[in-house]
Amino acid sequence: MSSIDFTDRVAVVTGAGGGLGRTYALELARRGCKVVVNDPGVSRDGTGGDSAPADQVVAEIRAAGGEAVASHDGVETEAGGQAIVATAMDTWGRLDVLIHNAGILRDRSFAKMGAEDWKAVLAVHLDGGFNVCNPAFKVMKAAGYGRILMTTSVSGLFGNFGQASYGAAKMGLVGLMNVLTIEGKKYDIKVNGLSPTAHTRMTGDLKREGLPDVSRDTGHVTAAAVYMVSEACQDTGVIIHAGHGFYGRIQVAHNDGVFLGREPTTVENFAENWDRITEFDNVETKPTLQAYMGLVYEKSAR
Ligand SMILES: NC(=O)c1ccc[n+]([C@@H]2O[C@H](COP(=O)([O-])OP(=O)(O)OC[C@H]3O[C@@H](n4cnc5c(N)ncnc54)[C@H](O)[C@@H]3O)[C@@H](O)[C@H]2O)c1
């Protein structure tokens, strides 16, 4: 395969002052990409702020001969998202790549979760997805090229105790990815999802039994992220799980379904058919809304 090169490309990486985002920014820059290193330098729960993390990553990139500029705006506001994209446009006049990686955690079991924590987590991950993708998508649409990577998580894709806000936000980004995948097709904007696992500030003190030692190396995730925002990646709407040297695909699937008759069925009949309705032996692994609704209409027309 030809080398994955980003010469003349411009990228925004949100939350790039530390953890996974930092390694994405460094690797993109090493491959010739000009990078907006976005990070307000908040703590793990989103409080506080410090310009040093983003500035340090910029200094690291420049010291290695690359080009980068810092952005200390937060993705949680519309103005912040616009300012992040404007930094790329004002500095280099283009934007080819967006990795929405910024994230915070406020884990609590649901009964103990207050609205403030819920809203703060959704604001960074999900609203942040809108705030930064919306101006970026407009630029990419006008240019007829773009690569967007959403950071999702197994906590949302499968569920995880204590992570209602985080899981909901991460699954919300999958919905955003699915729609932007469709809307971006005409303009060569590929939108994919990445579900990482790595030992970072976010996960460092979480109890993770059986986690392999290699989890400390974020490079396992970086390779996937950088490929998925390269021109070489021609797929769109794909969610990759990456971590510890493992790589795999995760996606929504549906079964064949059951037609229960022309008249609205009774609750009892629905209950009696529950096992048939929920069986998952015959699974469609490449679903689209159109194909699924086609199946629904086809079965209903029988
Ligand atoms: N590490 C894992 O195992 C893991 C697993 C699943 C998903 N993720 C996701 O990967 C991404 C990176 O996480 P990480 O593990 O590197 O954690 P991290 O805490 O090291 O990095 C997150 C970065 O996001 C920044 N950030 C927070 N709020 C922001 C805001 N409003 N605007 C811009 N930046 C903001 C933080 O300052 C921080 O530098 C996150 O989206 C996280 O949810 C990580």
The ligand as an ORCA input file, in Angstrom:
! r2SCAN-3c Opt
* xyz 0 1
  N      -9.055      5.886     26.840
  C     -10.016      5.013     26.592
  O      -9.902      3.804     26.882
  C     -11.269      5.474     25.891
  C     -12.304      4.551     25.716
  C     -13.447      4.929     25.032
  C     -13.541      6.208     24.528
  N     -12.531      7.114     24.751
  C     -12.695      8.451     24.206
  O     -11.497      8.866     23.573
  C     -11.397     10.306     23.663
  C     -10.047     10.680     24.240
  O     -10.000     10.247     25.580
  P      -8.635     10.015     26.382
  O      -8.700      8.653     26.941
  O      -7.490     10.430     25.586
  O      -8.890     11.009     27.636
  P      -8.119     12.306     28.146
  O      -8.852     12.781     29.351
  O      -6.670     12.023     28.284
  O      -8.286     13.328     26.945
  C      -9.462     14.048     26.713
  C      -9.079     15.450     26.319
  O     -10.261     16.181     25.982
  C     -10.100     17.481     26.447
  N     -11.390     18.149     26.611
  C     -12.277     17.996     27.613
  N     -13.311     18.832     27.463
  C     -13.077     19.516     26.312
  C     -13.799     20.524     25.631
  N     -14.954     21.002     26.098
  N     -13.290     21.001     24.454
  C     -12.114     20.512     23.954
  N     -11.380     19.575     24.608
  C     -11.861     19.093     25.769
  C      -9.380     17.327     27.782
  O      -8.753     18.535     28.204
  C      -8.408     16.209     27.472
  O      -7.136     16.686     27.062
  C     -12.589     10.759     24.482
  O     -13.650     11.142     23.623
  C     -12.995      9.513     25.234
  O     -14.339      9.534     25.625
  C     -11.395      6.766     25.408
*
